[in-house]
Amino acid sequence: MAAAAYLGINRTDARAVDVIDQHGRIAAGDLAGELRLSAGAVTTIVDRLERAGYARRVPDPDDRRRVLIETTPVVAEKSALIYGAPEENFAAVAPGYTDEEADVLLRFQQMSQRWLEDRLERVAALTAERGSASPDTGA
């Protein structure tokens, strides 16, 4: 992943940055669930991201016992350098589509995202089911 290499982080850390950024703020346990990693692994990832300047821990405004993780402004700056600002990207392709065509593309993207999320949930359920089943010893 070229963006991760540019940022000087590994692919898992880059995925974590993406998830945190999509959520705005996220609890470590929720991040672990999204990444399908242990809480300990996520703690290590967040520590690395803090050292790199890409994430920070902040108090949860609704529960002072909890800590949330958010990206730093550096992420937005680097993302704009790598990908360009969203409005620039949209402006470059938008004139080629009618409103109706853009609506179809948006609906297709939303449908595809739901399909992928369903598949990920299915795999997680199958994995959990397999993990809770006792191994067949053949006896």
N, C-alpha and C positions, 0 to 999 in steps of 0.2 A: 504494500500500500504506500504509494508515493507521498501522500499527505502525512502519514505517520512518520515516514523517514525525514521529511522536511521539518516536522515539529520536534524530531529527536526523541520520539517515543515508540514503543512497540505497538503492534496491531491491537492487542487487548486494551491497552491504555487509550488508544485512539477511539476504540469502540465505546469505552467508558465515557470519554469526553463527549462523544456524540449523544449518548443516552442522557447524560447530565444536562447537556445543552438543550435537548428536546424537551426535557421536563422543566427546565428553568431551575428548579431546586428539587433534590430528591434525597430521601433518607438512605443511609448505607444499606440497610436491609432490603429496601426496594431496588436499589442498584444491583445488589447481589442477585436478586430474583431476575431482573432484566438480563443480566449478563450470564445467568445460570452458573454462578460461581459461589464459593463459600464466603461467609462474612469475613473470615481471616484474609482471604485472597483480595477481597474488595478493600479492606483496610490498607493492605500493602499497595494496591493500585492508587488509592486516594493519597497516600503518603508520597508516592512518586509524582503524582500530578501536582500536588502542592509544591514540592521541591522544584518542579519544572515551571511553576507559575501559571498552570492551566486550570487549577481548581482550588477551592478553599472551603473550609468547614465554617458554617455560620449557625448561630442559634436559631431554633425553630421559633418563630414569633407566637405560635399557638401553644407550644409546650416547652417550657424552659429546660426540661430534662433531656430533650432531643436535640440532635445536631443534624443539620442538613448540609448537603454538598451542592455547590453551584460552581459554574465556570467563572473565570475571571474575564475582564475585558480583553485580555490578550487573545483569548480564543476567537472573539469576534473579529479582531484586527487581523489575525493570521488567516482566518477563514475567508475574509474579504480578499486577501492577497492571493490565496490559493484558488478559490472558486469564483471570486467576483461577488459583488453585492447581488442579492436575489432580484432586486428591481432591474439591475443591468441585464441579467440573464433573461428575465421575462421580456423586457423591452426588446431584446434582440430577436426573439422568436414570435412574439405576440402578433405583430402585423401580418404574419402569414396565416393566421387562423381567424375564422369567423367566431362570434360568440358561441354559436351552437357547437362548432367543432371543439372549442376550448372546453365547453361543458362536458362533451363526450370524453375528452382526454382526462379531465378531472375525475369523472365518475369511474373511468377505467382504472386510474391510479388508486382511487379509494377502494375499489373492489379488489384489486391486486393486493393491496396492503392487508385488507381483512382476510383474504385467502392465506397469505403468508403467516399472519398471526394465528390463524386457526391451525395451520400445519405445525407451527412451533408449539402450540398448546398440546396438540396430539402427540408430538414426539416427547414432550415433557411428561405427559400422562403415561405413555408407554414405558418410558424410562423409570418412572416412579413405580409403576406396576411390576416391572421386571425386578426392581430392587427390593420390593417387599415380598416377592414370591421366594419360597425356599428353593434352593437349587435341587435339581433332580439328581439323586445319587445313584439311581438305577437299581436300588435295592428293593 
